Amino acid sequence: MDPVEVVPVGVVVGGRSEVVDDDWGRETAVIRLDRERFGPEALYGLEDFSHVEVVFHFDRVPQDKIETGARRPRGNPDWPLVGIFAQRGKNRPNRLGLSRCRVVKLDVLAADGPELHVEGLDAVAGTPVLDLKPYMTEFGPRGEHRQPEWATELMRDYY
């Protein structure tokens, strides 16, 4: 397959500085857009949404730590061996993260570039942000959904 080139739209400023699992729901952070590419109008209308989906790059995961097969989530021997695409760990093949965050406020005229303040972003300060999308209910799952018990247990204290 041909490689895909992606240029970050911004960077995470503030919030947590170390990669530590759990308790992300209390974290607040700022996503600062690249002021060379984006003016204030890039965020217009986002304040009308309660949540935003943030696509980011797990840039601190070394290439040699990437998983392509199966593993036990968080190395927990009580959880089953599952493929990398059946979990949301950071050691993914393309090191892409996705969070749904609460929109706290916008500062479109910030001196260093337009800023989006969010709550619950599970990315650390300095993380490259690849895209932002408003969360729309209609893009959520339709019908019933299910997940294994280990996933519910893993996520119990995540946010």
N, C-alpha and C positions, 0 to 999 in steps of 0.2 A: 504494500500500500504506500501511496505517496504521503510524505509528512505534511502536516498542516501547520502553518505559521499563525501564531496568535500574539497580538500586542496588547499588554495590559491597558485597561481604561483608567486605572487608578491604583491606589495602594491603601492598605489598612493603616490607620494612624491611631495610636493609643490602644486602650484595651489591654488585654493580656499580652505579656511579652514572652512567656515561655509556653511551650507545647505541653499542656497537662490536660488529660481527659477529665471530663465531668464539670458540672457547675457552670456551664457556659451561659445559662439563662440570665445570670446576674451581670454578665459582661456588657459593657457599652463600648462602642468604638466608633470611629469616624472613617468613612470611605472618602478619600480625597481624590477627585478626578484629575487627570492630566490636564492642566490648564492650557497647554499648548494645543491640545486637540479639542477640548470641550469648554464651551462657555456656559454661563448660567442657564441658558435655555435647555441644555441637555437634561436637566432635572425637573423642568417645568411639569406640573401635574402629578408628580410622584407623591406630593404631600396629601393627595386625595386617597391614597392607598394606605391601609394599615400595615401591610407587610411587603417586603421586597425579597426576591430571590437573588442571592449573591453567588456568582460562579467565581471561584478563585483557584490559585495554583499552590499546592503544597510544596513550596519551593525549598523547604528545609529537609525534605526526604532525599537522602542520597540515592543515586542511581542504583547502587548495589543493594539497596534495601527494598527495592520494588518487588512486589509479589505478583506472580502470574498464574499460580495454581491455587491450591487449597491450603487453608490454615485454620487454626482455632482462633476465633476472635479474641483479641487481647491476650493470646497465649493461654487462655483459661482452659485447663484440662477437662473441666466439667461441661464445656460447650462442644458441639460437634465440629468436625472438620468440614468447612464449607469453602466453596470457591470464592475467589476475590470479587467476582461480580454478584455474589450473594451476601455481601457485607459492604459497609461504608468506610472501611479503614483508610487511613491516609497513604498507605504504601501501595497505591493503585498504579496500574500501568502508565497512565498519563498524569498522575498526581493531581487530578481535578477534584475540587471540593465544591459542595453545593449546600448553602444554608438558606433557610427562610427566617428572616429577621423582622422584628418590629421596627417600623419607621418611627424614629423619635422626633427628628426635625431635619430641615434642610437649611443650609447656609450657602445659597447660590453665589453670594458675593464675597466669600471668604478670600482673603488676600493671596493664599497659595493655590487657589483653585476651588471650584464648586465642591461643597462637602455634603455628604449624607450621613447623618448620625443614626446609628442603629443599636438595637439591643438583641443579644442572643446570637451574635456572629461567632462561630467557632473557628476563627482564624486569628492568628496573632499579629501584633504590630509588625509592619514591614511586608506583609503578605501581598503579592500582586493580585489585583482584582481584574478578572477577565471580562465580566459582563454583569449587568444589573437588569432584572426584569421585575415588573410589578407582579405581586402574587394576585391572581384572579381565581376566585372560587371555582370557576368553570374548568380551570386547568388542574384542579385537584382530582383525586381518584373518583371514578364513577362506580356506583354499586358498592357492594361489600368489599372489605379488604381483610387480609389475614397476614399474620407473621408468626414465626416460631417463638416459643417461650424464651429462648436464650436472647433473642433480640429485644424483647420487652424487658428482660432483666438487665441487659447491657445499657439500655436507654433510661433506666429508672432514675438515675442521678445525672444524666448527661446535661439536661437543661434544668 
